[in-house]
Amino acid sequence: MAQKNNSSENVGLHPGAAAPGGDKLPRRKNLRAEFHDYSGGDYFVTICTRDKEHYFGRIHEGEMVFSEMGKMADLYLKELHTHYSYVAVPQWVVMPNHVHAIISIREPADAPGCIPTIRTALGVVVGGYKQAVTRYARRHNIYFGWQPRFHDHIIRGIADGNKISEYIENNTARWDTDCFNDTNRPK
């Protein structure tokens, strides 16, 4: 029978993971809220491209000018509900190097049998979206990549939702001061 190694050098690693220099990986921090199961509700999601590369186009005079990848990222968000019957995407914006979206997931009681039970519904939806955009890029030999994770915010009430909606609505107009705009930063 194998014994657990409780040495201090393994702190912060997955159970059974080896210390640095070993053959196992360190534990990733769980960025999702532990008090919420992500199987229903409204979420503000931000998904960034790898190294914040401007794969989706550019902002010109306060308007987004889509590249081919930007057009597809936009279309796939628009059509997300056709692939996930329990999802609505009432508002989104595709920026040069990231996507913001409000993703609404119906509660399991409102959509029995169609919401994933093993992984969180939000993770399934975002993973499927990222996979679809990536698959398009590969099929068309377009260099493209996502950051491995995504950021989510559980929308808590009307005031929070209105603030997020206004942010999405005006995101392109505020590109010059956007935290994701790296074109004005020193290299």
PyMOL CGO cylinders between C-alpha atoms (Angstrom):
from pymol import cmd
from pymol.cgo import CYLINDER

trace = [
    CYLINDER, 0.00, 0.00, 0.00, 1.38, 3.42, -1.00, 0.3, 1, 1, 1, 1, 1, 1,
    CYLINDER, 1.38, 3.42, -1.00, 1.86, 6.00, 1.72, 0.3, 1, 1, 1, 1, 1, 1,
    CYLINDER, 1.86, 6.00, 1.72, 1.05, 9.69, 1.39, 0.3, 1, 1, 1, 1, 1, 1,
    CYLINDER, 1.05, 9.69, 1.39, 3.97, 12.05, 1.23, 0.3, 1, 1, 1, 1, 1, 1,
    CYLINDER, 3.97, 12.05, 1.23, 3.07, 14.99, 3.46, 0.3, 1, 1, 1, 1, 1, 1,
    CYLINDER, 3.07, 14.99, 3.46, 6.38, 16.80, 3.17, 0.3, 1, 1, 1, 1, 1, 1,
    CYLINDER, 6.38, 16.80, 3.17, 6.35, 20.58, 2.98, 0.3, 1, 1, 1, 1, 1, 1,
    CYLINDER, 6.35, 20.58, 2.98, 7.83, 20.51, -0.52, 0.3, 1, 1, 1, 1, 1, 1,
    CYLINDER, 7.83, 20.51, -0.52, 4.53, 19.17, -1.87, 0.3, 1, 1, 1, 1, 1, 1,
    CYLINDER, 4.53, 19.17, -1.87, 2.37, 22.00, -0.50, 0.3, 1, 1, 1, 1, 1, 1,
    CYLINDER, 2.37, 22.00, -0.50, 0.16, 23.46, -3.23, 0.3, 1, 1, 1, 1, 1, 1,
    CYLINDER, 0.16, 23.46, -3.23, 0.30, 20.39, -5.46, 0.3, 1, 1, 1, 1, 1, 1,
    CYLINDER, 0.30, 20.39, -5.46, -2.52, 18.13, -6.61, 0.3, 1, 1, 1, 1, 1, 1,
    CYLINDER, -2.52, 18.13, -6.61, -2.95, 15.15, -4.31, 0.3, 1, 1, 1, 1, 1, 1,
    CYLINDER, -2.95, 15.15, -4.31, -0.40, 12.62, -5.45, 0.3, 1, 1, 1, 1, 1, 1,
    CYLINDER, -0.40, 12.62, -5.45, 1.61, 15.19, -7.41, 0.3, 1, 1, 1, 1, 1, 1,
    CYLINDER, 1.61, 15.19, -7.41, 5.36, 15.22, -7.18, 0.3, 1, 1, 1, 1, 1, 1,
    CYLINDER, 5.36, 15.22, -7.18, 7.41, 18.18, -6.04, 0.3, 1, 1, 1, 1, 1, 1,
    CYLINDER, 7.41, 18.18, -6.04, 9.16, 20.42, -8.62, 0.3, 1, 1, 1, 1, 1, 1,
    CYLINDER, 9.16, 20.42, -8.62, 11.61, 18.37, -10.62, 0.3, 1, 1, 1, 1, 1, 1,
    CYLINDER, 11.61, 18.37, -10.62, 9.30, 15.38, -10.39, 0.3, 1, 1, 1, 1, 1, 1,
    CYLINDER, 9.30, 15.38, -10.39, 7.06, 14.10, -13.13, 0.3, 1, 1, 1, 1, 1, 1,
    CYLINDER, 7.06, 14.10, -13.13, 3.75, 15.52, -11.85, 0.3, 1, 1, 1, 1, 1, 1,
    CYLINDER, 3.75, 15.52, -11.85, 2.26, 18.99, -12.23, 0.3, 1, 1, 1, 1, 1, 1,
    CYLINDER, 2.26, 18.99, -12.23, 1.53, 21.63, -9.57, 0.3, 1, 1, 1, 1, 1, 1,
    CYLINDER, 1.53, 21.63, -9.57, -2.08, 22.21, -8.58, 0.3, 1, 1, 1, 1, 1, 1,
    CYLINDER, -2.08, 22.21, -8.58, -3.94, 24.97, -10.37, 0.3, 1, 1, 1, 1, 1, 1,
    CYLINDER, -3.94, 24.97, -10.37, -5.82, 27.44, -8.22, 0.3, 1, 1, 1, 1, 1, 1,
    CYLINDER, -5.82, 27.44, -8.22, -9.58, 27.08, -8.66, 0.3, 1, 1, 1, 1, 1, 1,
    CYLINDER, -9.58, 27.08, -8.66, -10.82, 30.44, -9.90, 0.3, 1, 1, 1, 1, 1, 1,
    CYLINDER, -10.82, 30.44, -9.90, -14.52, 29.55, -9.68, 0.3, 1, 1, 1, 1, 1, 1,
    CYLINDER, -14.52, 29.55, -9.68, -16.58, 30.53, -6.65, 0.3, 1, 1, 1, 1, 1, 1,
    CYLINDER, -16.58, 30.53, -6.65, -16.82, 27.58, -4.28, 0.3, 1, 1, 1, 1, 1, 1,
    CYLINDER, -16.82, 27.58, -4.28, -20.29, 28.63, -3.08, 0.3, 1, 1, 1, 1, 1, 1,
    CYLINDER, -20.29, 28.63, -3.08, -21.82, 28.34, -6.59, 0.3, 1, 1, 1, 1, 1, 1,
    CYLINDER, -21.82, 28.34, -6.59, -22.16, 25.32, -8.90, 0.3, 1, 1, 1, 1, 1, 1,
    CYLINDER, -22.16, 25.32, -8.90, -22.35, 27.24, -12.23, 0.3, 1, 1, 1, 1, 1, 1,
    CYLINDER, -22.35, 27.24, -12.23, -25.24, 25.12, -13.46, 0.3, 1, 1, 1, 1, 1, 1,
    CYLINDER, -25.24, 25.12, -13.46, -27.65, 28.03, -13.72, 0.3, 1, 1, 1, 1, 1, 1,
    CYLINDER, -27.65, 28.03, -13.72, -27.62, 31.81, -13.58, 0.3, 1, 1, 1, 1, 1, 1,
    CYLINDER, -27.62, 31.81, -13.58, -26.24, 34.82, -15.42, 0.3, 1, 1, 1, 1, 1, 1,
    CYLINDER, -26.24, 34.82, -15.42, -22.51, 35.31, -15.92, 0.3, 1, 1, 1, 1, 1, 1,
    CYLINDER, -22.51, 35.31, -15.92, -20.24, 38.01, -17.30, 0.3, 1, 1, 1, 1, 1, 1,
    CYLINDER, -20.24, 38.01, -17.30, -17.48, 36.13, -19.08, 0.3, 1, 1, 1, 1, 1, 1,
    CYLINDER, -17.48, 36.13, -19.08, -14.17, 37.38, -20.48, 0.3, 1, 1, 1, 1, 1, 1,
    CYLINDER, -14.17, 37.38, -20.48, -12.10, 35.13, -22.72, 0.3, 1, 1, 1, 1, 1, 1,
    CYLINDER, -12.10, 35.13, -22.72, -8.69, 36.34, -23.90, 0.3, 1, 1, 1, 1, 1, 1,
    CYLINDER, -8.69, 36.34, -23.90, -6.55, 35.27, -26.82, 0.3, 1, 1, 1, 1, 1, 1,
    CYLINDER, -6.55, 35.27, -26.82, -3.14, 33.72, -26.22, 0.3, 1, 1, 1, 1, 1, 1,
    CYLINDER, -3.14, 33.72, -26.22, -0.62, 36.42, -25.28, 0.3, 1, 1, 1, 1, 1, 1,
    CYLINDER, -0.62, 36.42, -25.28, -3.42, 38.93, -25.95, 0.3, 1, 1, 1, 1, 1, 1,
    CYLINDER, -3.42, 38.93, -25.95, -2.66, 38.80, -29.67, 0.3, 1, 1, 1, 1, 1, 1,
    CYLINDER, -2.66, 38.80, -29.67, -5.04, 40.84, -31.85, 0.3, 1, 1, 1, 1, 1, 1,
    CYLINDER, -5.04, 40.84, -31.85, -6.51, 37.91, -33.78, 0.3, 1, 1, 1, 1, 1, 1,
    CYLINDER, -6.51, 37.91, -33.78, -10.03, 39.31, -34.01, 0.3, 1, 1, 1, 1, 1, 1,
    CYLINDER, -10.03, 39.31, -34.01, -9.34, 42.60, -35.78, 0.3, 1, 1, 1, 1, 1, 1,
    CYLINDER, -9.34, 42.60, -35.78, -8.75, 46.20, -34.76, 0.3, 1, 1, 1, 1, 1, 1,
    CYLINDER, -8.75, 46.20, -34.76, -10.57, 49.23, -33.44, 0.3, 1, 1, 1, 1, 1, 1,
    CYLINDER, -10.57, 49.23, -33.44, -10.84, 52.07, -35.96, 0.3, 1, 1, 1, 1, 1, 1,
    CYLINDER, -10.84, 52.07, -35.96, -12.53, 55.32, -34.94, 0.3, 1, 1, 1, 1, 1, 1,
    CYLINDER, -12.53, 55.32, -34.94, -14.32, 53.61, -32.04, 0.3, 1, 1, 1, 1, 1, 1,
    CYLINDER, -14.32, 53.61, -32.04, -15.68, 50.74, -34.16, 0.3, 1, 1, 1, 1, 1, 1,
    CYLINDER, -15.68, 50.74, -34.16, -14.52, 47.13, -34.31, 0.3, 1, 1, 1, 1, 1, 1,
    CYLINDER, -14.52, 47.13, -34.31, -13.21, 46.08, -37.72, 0.3, 1, 1, 1, 1, 1, 1,
    CYLINDER, -13.21, 46.08, -37.72, -13.31, 42.27, -37.76, 0.3, 1, 1, 1, 1, 1, 1,
    CYLINDER, -13.31, 42.27, -37.76, -10.66, 39.99, -39.17, 0.3, 1, 1, 1, 1, 1, 1,
    CYLINDER, -10.66, 39.99, -39.17, -11.83, 36.62, -40.50, 0.3, 1, 1, 1, 1, 1, 1,
    CYLINDER, -11.83, 36.62, -40.50, -11.30, 35.17, -37.00, 0.3, 1, 1, 1, 1, 1, 1,
    CYLINDER, -11.30, 35.17, -37.00, -13.20, 38.07, -35.45, 0.3, 1, 1, 1, 1, 1, 1,
    CYLINDER, -13.20, 38.07, -35.45, -16.17, 37.44, -37.74, 0.3, 1, 1, 1, 1, 1, 1,
    CYLINDER, -16.17, 37.44, -37.74, -16.21, 33.79, -36.69, 0.3, 1, 1, 1, 1, 1, 1,
    CYLINDER, -16.21, 33.79, -36.69, -15.82, 34.56, -32.97, 0.3, 1, 1, 1, 1, 1, 1,
    CYLINDER, -15.82, 34.56, -32.97, -18.79, 36.94, -33.28, 0.3, 1, 1, 1, 1, 1, 1,
    CYLINDER, -18.79, 36.94, -33.28, -20.91, 34.48, -35.29, 0.3, 1, 1, 1, 1, 1, 1,
    CYLINDER, -20.91, 34.48, -35.29, -20.23, 31.60, -32.90, 0.3, 1, 1, 1, 1, 1, 1,
    CYLINDER, -20.23, 31.60, -32.90, -21.35, 33.72, -29.93, 0.3, 1, 1, 1, 1, 1, 1,
    CYLINDER, -21.35, 33.72, -29.93, -24.49, 34.70, -31.82, 0.3, 1, 1, 1, 1, 1, 1,
    CYLINDER, -24.49, 34.70, -31.82, -25.25, 31.03, -32.53, 0.3, 1, 1, 1, 1, 1, 1,
    CYLINDER, -25.25, 31.03, -32.53, -24.21, 29.60, -29.15, 0.3, 1, 1, 1, 1, 1, 1,
    CYLINDER, -24.21, 29.60, -29.15, -27.81, 28.99, -28.11, 0.3, 1, 1, 1, 1, 1, 1,
    CYLINDER, -27.81, 28.99, -28.11, -28.31, 26.66, -31.10, 0.3, 1, 1, 1, 1, 1, 1,
    CYLINDER, -28.31, 26.66, -31.10, -25.63, 24.32, -29.74, 0.3, 1, 1, 1, 1, 1, 1,
    CYLINDER, -25.63, 24.32, -29.74, -26.62, 24.58, -26.08, 0.3, 1, 1, 1, 1, 1, 1,
    CYLINDER, -26.62, 24.58, -26.08, -30.40, 24.68, -25.68, 0.3, 1, 1, 1, 1, 1, 1,
    CYLINDER, -30.40, 24.68, -25.68, -30.13, 25.80, -22.06, 0.3, 1, 1, 1, 1, 1, 1,
    CYLINDER, -30.13, 25.80, -22.06, -28.07, 28.92, -22.94, 0.3, 1, 1, 1, 1, 1, 1,
    CYLINDER, -28.07, 28.92, -22.94, -28.85, 32.48, -24.04, 0.3, 1, 1, 1, 1, 1, 1,
    CYLINDER, -28.85, 32.48, -24.04, -26.23, 35.10, -24.89, 0.3, 1, 1, 1, 1, 1, 1,
    CYLINDER, -26.23, 35.10, -24.89, -28.18, 38.37, -24.72, 0.3, 1, 1, 1, 1, 1, 1,
    CYLINDER, -28.18, 38.37, -24.72, -25.15, 40.62, -25.13, 0.3, 1, 1, 1, 1, 1, 1,
    CYLINDER, -25.15, 40.62, -25.13, -21.52, 40.30, -26.21, 0.3, 1, 1, 1, 1, 1, 1,
    CYLINDER, -21.52, 40.30, -26.21, -18.68, 42.18, -27.79, 0.3, 1, 1, 1, 1, 1, 1,
    CYLINDER, -18.68, 42.18, -27.79, -15.69, 40.84, -29.69, 0.3, 1, 1, 1, 1, 1, 1,
    CYLINDER, -15.69, 40.84, -29.69, -12.62, 43.01, -29.21, 0.3, 1, 1, 1, 1, 1, 1,
    CYLINDER, -12.62, 43.01, -29.21, -9.20, 42.69, -30.93, 0.3, 1, 1, 1, 1, 1, 1,
    CYLINDER, -9.20, 42.69, -30.93, -7.79, 40.32, -28.30, 0.3, 1, 1, 1, 1, 1, 1,
    CYLINDER, -7.79, 40.32, -28.30, -10.68, 39.24, -26.10, 0.3, 1, 1, 1, 1, 1, 1,
    CYLINDER, -10.68, 39.24, -26.10, -14.40, 38.57, -25.92, 0.3, 1, 1, 1, 1, 1, 1,
    CYLINDER, -14.40, 38.57, -25.92, -16.90, 39.76, -23.32, 0.3, 1, 1, 1, 1, 1, 1,
    CYLINDER, -16.90, 39.76, -23.32, -20.30, 38.08, -23.07, 0.3, 1, 1, 1, 1, 1, 1,
    CYLINDER, -20.30, 38.08, -23.07, -23.26, 37.79, -20.78, 0.3, 1, 1, 1, 1, 1, 1,
    CYLINDER, -23.26, 37.79, -20.78, -24.11, 34.10, -20.72, 0.3, 1, 1, 1, 1, 1, 1,
    CYLINDER, -24.11, 34.10, -20.72, -27.43, 33.07, -19.18, 0.3, 1, 1, 1, 1, 1, 1,
    CYLINDER, -27.43, 33.07, -19.18, -27.84, 29.43, -18.21, 0.3, 1, 1, 1, 1, 1, 1,
    CYLINDER, -27.84, 29.43, -18.21, -31.28, 28.19, -17.36, 0.3, 1, 1, 1, 1, 1, 1,
    CYLINDER, -31.28, 28.19, -17.36, -31.66, 26.51, -14.02, 0.3, 1, 1, 1, 1, 1, 1,
    CYLINDER, -31.66, 26.51, -14.02, -31.63, 22.68, -14.16, 0.3, 1, 1, 1, 1, 1, 1,
    CYLINDER, -31.63, 22.68, -14.16, -35.29, 22.57, -13.06, 0.3, 1, 1, 1, 1, 1, 1,
    CYLINDER, -35.29, 22.57, -13.06, -36.21, 24.70, -16.12, 0.3, 1, 1, 1, 1, 1, 1,
    CYLINDER, -36.21, 24.70, -16.12, -34.32, 22.48, -18.57, 0.3, 1, 1, 1, 1, 1, 1,
    CYLINDER, -34.32, 22.48, -18.57, -34.27, 18.92, -17.20, 0.3, 1, 1, 1, 1, 1, 1,
    CYLINDER, -34.27, 18.92, -17.20, -31.99, 16.45, -18.92, 0.3, 1, 1, 1, 1, 1, 1,
    CYLINDER, -31.99, 16.45, -18.92, -30.09, 18.92, -21.05, 0.3, 1, 1, 1, 1, 1, 1,
    CYLINDER, -30.09, 18.92, -21.05, -27.71, 20.59, -18.60, 0.3, 1, 1, 1, 1, 1, 1,
    CYLINDER, -27.71, 20.59, -18.60, -24.39, 18.85, -17.97, 0.3, 1, 1, 1, 1, 1, 1,
    CYLINDER, -24.39, 18.85, -17.97, -24.06, 17.29, -14.56, 0.3, 1, 1, 1, 1, 1, 1,
    CYLINDER, -24.06, 17.29, -14.56, -20.42, 16.19, -14.49, 0.3, 1, 1, 1, 1, 1, 1,
    CYLINDER, -20.42, 16.19, -14.49, -18.79, 19.53, -15.34, 0.3, 1, 1, 1, 1, 1, 1,
    CYLINDER, -18.79, 19.53, -15.34, -20.32, 22.91, -14.66, 0.3, 1, 1, 1, 1, 1, 1,
    CYLINDER, -20.32, 22.91, -14.66, -22.60, 24.11, -17.44, 0.3, 1, 1, 1, 1, 1, 1,
    CYLINDER, -22.60, 24.11, -17.44, -20.67, 27.38, -17.78, 0.3, 1, 1, 1, 1, 1, 1,
    CYLINDER, -20.67, 27.38, -17.78, -17.38, 25.54, -18.25, 0.3, 1, 1, 1, 1, 1, 1,
    CYLINDER, -17.38, 25.54, -18.25, -18.94, 23.27, -20.87, 0.3, 1, 1, 1, 1, 1, 1,
    CYLINDER, -18.94, 23.27, -20.87, -20.36, 26.22, -22.81, 0.3, 1, 1, 1, 1, 1, 1,
    CYLINDER, -20.36, 26.22, -22.81, -17.17, 28.32, -22.73, 0.3, 1, 1, 1, 1, 1, 1,
    CYLINDER, -17.17, 28.32, -22.73, -15.05, 25.27, -23.57, 0.3, 1, 1, 1, 1, 1, 1,
    CYLINDER, -15.05, 25.27, -23.57, -17.30, 24.43, -26.51, 0.3, 1, 1, 1, 1, 1, 1,
    CYLINDER, -17.30, 24.43, -26.51, -17.16, 28.01, -27.79, 0.3, 1, 1, 1, 1, 1, 1,
    CYLINDER, -17.16, 28.01, -27.79, -13.37, 28.15, -27.56, 0.3, 1, 1, 1, 1, 1, 1,
    CYLINDER, -13.37, 28.15, -27.56, -13.12, 24.76, -29.26, 0.3, 1, 1, 1, 1, 1, 1,
    CYLINDER, -13.12, 24.76, -29.26, -15.39, 25.83, -32.14, 0.3, 1, 1, 1, 1, 1, 1,
    CYLINDER, -15.39, 25.83, -32.14, -13.38, 29.00, -32.83, 0.3, 1, 1, 1, 1, 1, 1,
    CYLINDER, -13.38, 29.00, -32.83, -10.10, 27.08, -32.60, 0.3, 1, 1, 1, 1, 1, 1,
    CYLINDER, -10.10, 27.08, -32.60, -11.40, 24.36, -34.92, 0.3, 1, 1, 1, 1, 1, 1,
    CYLINDER, -11.40, 24.36, -34.92, -12.34, 26.99, -37.51, 0.3, 1, 1, 1, 1, 1, 1,
    CYLINDER, -12.34, 26.99, -37.51, -8.83, 28.46, -37.34, 0.3, 1, 1, 1, 1, 1, 1,
    CYLINDER, -8.83, 28.46, -37.34, -7.21, 25.06, -37.79, 0.3, 1, 1, 1, 1, 1, 1,
    CYLINDER, -7.21, 25.06, -37.79, -9.46, 24.09, -40.70, 0.3, 1, 1, 1, 1, 1, 1,
    CYLINDER, -9.46, 24.09, -40.70, -8.51, 27.33, -42.46, 0.3, 1, 1, 1, 1, 1, 1,
    CYLINDER, -8.51, 27.33, -42.46, -4.80, 27.28, -41.51, 0.3, 1, 1, 1, 1, 1, 1,
    CYLINDER, -4.80, 27.28, -41.51, -5.10, 30.47, -39.45, 0.3, 1, 1, 1, 1, 1, 1,
    CYLINDER, -5.10, 30.47, -39.45, -2.60, 30.92, -36.65, 0.3, 1, 1, 1, 1, 1, 1,
    CYLINDER, -2.60, 30.92, -36.65, -4.70, 31.36, -33.49, 0.3, 1, 1, 1, 1, 1, 1,
    CYLINDER, -4.70, 31.36, -33.49, -4.85, 30.50, -29.81, 0.3, 1, 1, 1, 1, 1, 1,
    CYLINDER, -4.85, 30.50, -29.81, -6.75, 31.18, -26.58, 0.3, 1, 1, 1, 1, 1, 1,
    CYLINDER, -6.75, 31.18, -26.58, -5.49, 31.70, -23.07, 0.3, 1, 1, 1, 1, 1, 1,
    CYLINDER, -5.49, 31.70, -23.07, -6.05, 28.43, -21.20, 0.3, 1, 1, 1, 1, 1, 1,
    CYLINDER, -6.05, 28.43, -21.20, -8.68, 29.82, -18.82, 0.3, 1, 1, 1, 1, 1, 1,
    CYLINDER, -8.68, 29.82, -18.82, -11.45, 32.40, -18.76, 0.3, 1, 1, 1, 1, 1, 1,
    CYLINDER, -11.45, 32.40, -18.76, -12.72, 34.92, -16.25, 0.3, 1, 1, 1, 1, 1, 1,
    CYLINDER, -12.72, 34.92, -16.25, -16.29, 34.87, -15.02, 0.3, 1, 1, 1, 1, 1, 1,
    CYLINDER, -16.29, 34.87, -15.02, -18.35, 37.08, -12.74, 0.3, 1, 1, 1, 1, 1, 1,
    CYLINDER, -18.35, 37.08, -12.74, -21.67, 35.88, -11.35, 0.3, 1, 1, 1, 1, 1, 1,
    CYLINDER, -21.67, 35.88, -11.35, -24.17, 38.66, -12.13, 0.3, 1, 1, 1, 1, 1, 1,
    CYLINDER, -24.17, 38.66, -12.13, -25.88, 39.53, -8.87, 0.3, 1, 1, 1, 1, 1, 1,
    CYLINDER, -25.88, 39.53, -8.87, -29.01, 41.53, -9.47, 0.3, 1, 1, 1, 1, 1, 1,
    CYLINDER, -29.01, 41.53, -9.47, -30.30, 44.20, -11.83, 0.3, 1, 1, 1, 1, 1, 1,
    CYLINDER, -30.30, 44.20, -11.83, -27.85, 46.96, -10.88, 0.3, 1, 1, 1, 1, 1, 1,
    CYLINDER, -27.85, 46.96, -10.88, -24.87, 44.66, -11.43, 0.3, 1, 1, 1, 1, 1, 1,
    CYLINDER, -24.87, 44.66, -11.43, -26.33, 43.45, -14.74, 0.3, 1, 1, 1, 1, 1, 1,
    CYLINDER, -26.33, 43.45, -14.74, -26.98, 47.01, -15.93, 0.3, 1, 1, 1, 1, 1, 1,
    CYLINDER, -26.98, 47.01, -15.93, -23.40, 48.07, -15.11, 0.3, 1, 1, 1, 1, 1, 1,
    CYLINDER, -23.40, 48.07, -15.11, -22.00, 45.10, -17.05, 0.3, 1, 1, 1, 1, 1, 1,
    CYLINDER, -22.00, 45.10, -17.05, -24.36, 45.70, -19.97, 0.3, 1, 1, 1, 1, 1, 1,
    CYLINDER, -24.36, 45.70, -19.97, -23.21, 49.33, -20.19, 0.3, 1, 1, 1, 1, 1, 1,
    CYLINDER, -23.21, 49.33, -20.19, -19.58, 48.20, -20.06, 0.3, 1, 1, 1, 1, 1, 1,
    CYLINDER, -19.58, 48.20, -20.06, -20.10, 45.77, -22.97, 0.3, 1, 1, 1, 1, 1, 1,
    CYLINDER, -20.10, 45.77, -22.97, -22.09, 48.34, -24.96, 0.3, 1, 1, 1, 1, 1, 1,
    CYLINDER, -22.09, 48.34, -24.96, -19.33, 50.96, -24.73, 0.3, 1, 1, 1, 1, 1, 1,
    CYLINDER, -19.33, 50.96, -24.73, -16.27, 48.70, -24.79, 0.3, 1, 1, 1, 1, 1, 1,
    CYLINDER, -16.27, 48.70, -24.79, -15.12, 49.54, -28.32, 0.3, 1, 1, 1, 1, 1, 1,
    CYLINDER, -15.12, 49.54, -28.32, -15.53, 53.28, -27.74, 0.3, 1, 1, 1, 1, 1, 1,
    CYLINDER, -15.53, 53.28, -27.74, -13.30, 53.02, -24.66, 0.3, 1, 1, 1, 1, 1, 1,
    CYLINDER, -13.30, 53.02, -24.66, -10.61, 50.91, -26.32, 0.3, 1, 1, 1, 1, 1, 1,
    CYLINDER, -10.61, 50.91, -26.32, -7.93, 53.58, -25.86, 0.3, 1, 1, 1, 1, 1, 1,
    CYLINDER, -7.93, 53.58, -25.86, -8.23, 53.20, -22.08, 0.3, 1, 1, 1, 1, 1, 1,
    CYLINDER, -8.23, 53.20, -22.08, -9.16, 49.50, -21.96, 0.3, 1, 1, 1, 1, 1, 1,
    CYLINDER, -9.16, 49.50, -21.96, -7.00, 47.32, -19.70, 0.3, 1, 1, 1, 1, 1, 1,
    CYLINDER, -7.00, 47.32, -19.70, -6.71, 44.78, -22.55, 0.3, 1, 1, 1, 1, 1, 1,
    CYLINDER, -6.71, 44.78, -22.55, -5.38, 47.38, -25.03, 0.3, 1, 1, 1, 1, 1, 1,
    CYLINDER, -5.38, 47.38, -25.03, -1.67, 46.76, -25.16, 0.3, 1, 1, 1, 1, 1, 1,
    CYLINDER, -1.67, 46.76, -25.16, -1.00, 48.90, -28.23, 0.3, 1, 1, 1, 1, 1, 1,
    CYLINDER, -1.00, 48.90, -28.23, -0.19, 51.99, -26.15, 0.3, 1, 1, 1, 1, 1, 1,
    CYLINDER, -0.19, 51.99, -26.15, 2.01, 50.24, -23.59, 0.3, 1, 1, 1, 1, 1, 1,
    CYLINDER, 2.01, 50.24, -23.59, 5.80, 50.28, -23.77, 0.3, 1, 1, 1, 1, 1, 1,
    CYLINDER, 5.80, 50.28, -23.77, 7.18, 46.95, -24.96, 0.3, 1, 1, 1, 1, 1, 1,
]
cmd.load_cgo(trace, "trace")
